Amino acid sequence: MMKPVTQNQVVEWSLTSGKSREDPFNDLEASASVQSPDGREQIVPAFWAGGDQWRVRFASHMPGRYRLRSVCSDASNSGLHGQMEEVEVTPYRGDNPLHLHGPVRVAKDRRHFEHHDGTPFFWLGDTWWMGLCQRLGWPSDFQALAADRVSKGFSVVQIVAGLYPDMPAFDERGANEAGFPWESAYRRIRPEYFDAADRRIAHLVTSGLLPCIVGCWGYFLPWMGLEKMKQHWRYLVARYGAYPVTWCLAGEGTMPYYLSENYEADRQFLKHGWTEMARFVREIDPYRRPITIHPSLSGRDCVDDSSVLDFDMLQTGHSDRGSLPNTVKQVARSCQAAPTMPVVQGEVCYEGIGASCREEVQRWMFWACILGGAAGFTYGATGLWQVNGRDKPYGASPHGMSWGHTTWDQAYPLPGSRQLGYAKRFLSRYPWWQFEPQPRWVDPCWTDELSELPFTCGKHDVPLAGGIPRKVRVIYQPLGRTARMVKGLEPDVAYRLRLLNPVSGEETDLGRIQPDDAGNWNVRCGGATWFPYPIYQDWVFALETM
């Protein structure tokens, strides 16, 4: 019987081995050869589902009839080799953007992301590193958190596939309701773990949230070795590649384990190993989902050859305002580097970390990144990333320190998450994917010198600007030295002023502005002469063509 499925949704084909084996996961490899309606062939890896069961997951953006033929490393196994199936892909009629517009890829300009049909994709991520463990209960806790993030405008969730940060291997804090993802000594994978994880990954997609699946934390690579890590990644590609996902090879890719006694040797092994792993994932993934790696600074620095990555992910600090200069510097560095690729701020200043990094810092970091040329920004809240529970606090890291006792349900309502949603909504008024950094549009402005200096209040709290000449100019004004002037306005273009209160999300249309004969406009946004905004706080304003 032909299996029906709509565009960009997953259909599953179950296969039963014709031979029983003591260790099928290590002894066999199975795939499906898929012939598409236009005659192209792709090899889709299958995954071991336990016992004698194997499964193939498939999805396509193109309607039509697909023919599947199973292929097994043991050609004499008639249950896994030479089986045939047909799938009919029909048009999707709903409103889930991941199904309606298709999976996310790097756009042709290599600067931003888009859906398969060309619709621009705004990466506003959230950090749920340990979201697949049982401390975030299923279904109520997980679904409530997903609904909250959707309501605020988030589009991505960064989530680790069971091999977690901040704990030793096989720590009970990392188990889900079915236990651990691997047997002890990494003898074989445990499908039961991933059966439970499936429900959560599928729910993210059903909610319209793109999973950024992090294969493991970096230090698992020397623990497991390259071959076992390749098995792990082949399993992830087989299990989740048909979903609209992005791949993150590892978290803090070149950071050795906290208690490492061979730090530099471990770091070099990690860098070489993740380069090889990136090539391996590219080779086996028939869907070509975008690949990155989460770094200690820049993903480019975690591999020997940055061309193995599709986009660069950054981590630029947790030092409250002190992280601002490095954030601006690293975004600019990555945007200007070769090869060109989208830049995503993957981790900076979790809200509440160190009893600091409050909502005003979240806003500042977001606008510094987006107006600096980044294609996306990932928020984080301390207490949420490690799923701190009321009755089960996460406790200490391997180095002995705790990151705090804020619980996940206290963390997710923190105001920064909602305010970044306001920022995304404001930017969505404009063709944000065409924005370029334009620091000299304002006076005072950010300079390269500021990126090299430690943060100093009064020096660094200057406006940040970006946009599209002759179309729109967006300026973020932190609390500090106000933008005295917007410079170089085109004499033949009429602009109107739109003001965003980044705290409340309220927008105000203040009408047409009148620059002087030199094309300069002295900033006036309804406040006092010395502070030209209605309330003493940070503000965002846009000059948009009329």
HELIX and SHEET records of a PDB file:
HELIX    1   1 PRO A   24  ASP A   27  1                                   4    
HELIX    2   2 PRO A   97  LEU A  100  1                                   4    
HELIX    3   3 SER A  140  LYS A  152  1                                  13    
HELIX    4   4 GLU A  172  GLY A  174  5                                   3    
HELIX    5   5 SER A  184  TYR A  186  5                                   3    
HELIX    6   6 PRO A  191  THR A  206  1                                  16    
HELIX    7   7 PHE A  220  MET A  224  1                                   5    
HELIX    8   8 LEU A  226  TYR A  240  1                                  15    
HELIX    9   9 TYR A  263  ILE A  284  1                                  22    
HELIX   10  10 GLY A  299  CYS A  302  5                                   4    
HELIX   11  11 SER A  306  VAL A  308  5                                   3    
HELIX   12  12 ASP A  320  SER A  323  5                                   4    
HELIX   13  13 LEU A  324  GLN A  336  1                                  13    
HELIX   14  14 ILE A  353  ALA A  355  5                                   3    
HELIX   15  15 GLU A  359  ILE A  370  1                                  12    
HELIX   16  16 TRP A  408  ALA A  411  1                                   4    
HELIX   17  17 PRO A  415  LEU A  427  1                                  13    
HELIX   18  18 TRP A  432  GLN A  434  5                                   3    
HELIX   19  19 PRO A  439  TRP A  441  5                                   3    
HELIX   20  20 ASP A  448  GLU A  452  1                                   5    
SHEET    1   A 5 LYS A   3  THR A   6  0                                        
SHEET    2   A 5 MET A  84  THR A  90  1                                        
SHEET    3   A 5 GLY A  64  CYS A  72 -1                                        
SHEET    4   A 5 ALA A  30  GLN A  35 -1                                        
SHEET    5   A 5 GLU A  41  PRO A  45 -1                                        
SHEET    1   B 3 VAL A  11  THR A  16  0                                        
SHEET    2   B 3 GLN A  53  PHE A  58 -1                                        
SHEET    3   B 3 PHE A  47  GLY A  50 -1                                        
SHEET    1   C 3 VAL A 104  VAL A 106  0                                        
SHEET    2   C 3 PHE A 113  HIS A 115 -1                                        
SHEET    3   C 3 PRO A 120  PHE A 121 -1                                        
SHEET    1   D 8 ILE A 291  THR A 292  0                                        
SHEET    2   D 8 THR A 246  CYS A 248  1                                        
SHEET    3   D 8 LEU A 210  VAL A 214  1                                        
SHEET    4   D 8 VAL A 156  VAL A 160  1                                        
SHEET    5   D 8 TRP A 123  THR A 127  1                                        
SHEET    6   D 8 GLY A 376  TYR A 379  1                                        
SHEET    7   D 8 VAL A 343  GLU A 347  1                                        
SHEET    8   D 8 ASP A 312  GLN A 315  1                                        
SHEET    1   E 6 GLU A 436  PRO A 437  0                                        
SHEET    2   E 6 LEU A 464  ILE A 468 -1                                        
SHEET    3   E 6 VAL A 472  GLN A 477 -1                                        
SHEET    4   E 6 TRP A 539  THR A 545 -1                                        
SHEET    5   E 6 TYR A 495  LEU A 500 -1                                        
SHEET    6   E 6 GLU A 507  ARG A 512 -1                                        
SHEET    1   F 3 VAL A 442  ASP A 443  0                                        
SHEET    2   F 3 MET A 485  VAL A 486 -1                                        
SHEET    3   F 3 TRP A 521  ASN A 522 -1                                        
END                                                                             
